[in-house]
Amino acid sequence: MHTIAYFEVQSSDPERDIKFYQRVLTGLFIKQEDLPIEYYRIETNGIAGGY
Protein backbone atom coordinates (compact mmCIF):
# COMPACT_ATOMS: atom_id res chain seq x y z
CA MET A 1 0.00 0.00 0.00
CA HIS A 2 1.23 3.52 -0.78
CA THR A 3 1.72 5.95 2.07
CA ILE A 4 2.45 9.64 2.35
CA ALA A 5 6.12 10.10 3.22
CA TYR A 6 6.36 13.91 3.43
CA PHE A 7 4.15 16.96 2.93
CA GLU A 8 4.55 20.74 2.77
CA VAL A 9 2.08 23.53 3.43
CA GLN A 10 2.42 26.99 1.90
CA SER A 11 1.03 30.05 3.65
CA SER A 12 0.79 33.80 3.30
CA ASP A 13 0.14 34.09 7.06
CA PRO A 14 2.30 31.51 8.90
CA GLU A 15 1.41 32.72 12.41
CA ARG A 16 -2.33 32.23 11.81
CA ASP A 17 -1.95 28.94 9.96
CA ILE A 18 0.42 27.38 12.48
CA LYS A 19 -2.27 27.86 15.15
CA PHE A 20 -4.79 26.09 12.91
CA TYR A 21 -2.52 23.20 11.89
CA GLN A 22 -1.35 22.61 15.45
CA ARG A 23 -4.97 21.86 16.34
CA VAL A 24 -5.65 19.74 13.24
CA LEU A 25 -2.38 17.79 13.07
CA THR A 26 -1.56 17.86 16.78
CA GLY A 27 1.99 18.43 15.63
CA LEU A 28 4.97 20.43 16.73
CA PHE A 29 6.27 23.26 14.49
CA ILE A 30 10.02 23.83 14.78
CA LYS A 31 11.48 26.90 13.08
CA GLN A 32 14.57 26.16 10.95
CA GLU A 33 16.95 28.99 11.76
CA ASP A 34 19.68 27.95 9.29
CA LEU A 35 17.69 28.64 6.10
CA PRO A 36 17.44 31.86 4.04
CA ILE A 37 13.61 31.64 4.14
CA GLU A 38 11.08 31.34 6.96
CA TYR A 39 10.59 27.56 7.22
CA TYR A 40 9.20 25.27 9.91
CA ARG A 41 9.64 21.53 10.31
CA ILE A 42 6.44 19.76 11.27
CA GLU A 43 6.71 16.76 13.56
CA THR A 44 3.64 14.59 14.04
CA ASN A 45 3.07 11.09 15.36
CA GLY A 46 3.17 9.80 11.81
CA ILE A 47 3.96 11.85 8.71
CA ALA A 48 6.89 14.30 8.56
CA GLY A 49 6.31 17.65 6.93
CA GLY A 50 7.45 21.18 6.29
CA TYR A 51 5.81 24.60 6.36
N, C-alpha and C positions, 0 to 999 in steps of 0.2 A: 504494500500500500504506500502511496506517496504521502509525504508529510511536508509541512512548511518548515524550512530550516532557518529562515531569517526574514525579517520584514523591516521596512522603513516607513516613517510617517513624515510628510512634509507639512509645514505650518507657517502661516503668516503672523501668528500670535502664540509663540511657544509657551509663555507663562499660562495663558488661559487653557491651552490644549493639554499641557502636562497635568493640570488639575483634573481635567476630564478623563484622560487616559489612565491616570493613577487609580481612579475609581473603577473604570471598566476592566483594565488588565490586572489590577492589583499588583502592579509592578513597581520597580524602583528605577528612577531616572537618575543617571550619573553623568554629570557634565564632563566632557572630554576637554581638558584644558590645553592639550598639546596640539590642537588643530587650528588652522587659520579661519575656520568658520564656527559658528555656534552649533554644537552637536552634542547630543546626549545618547548614551548607551541605555538601552532598556533591558532590565533583567526581570524575567518572570519565572514562574515555576516550570515553564515549559519551553516556549519559543524565545530565542534571542532576537533583539531588534535594535533599531537605531532611530533617532529622531532629530 
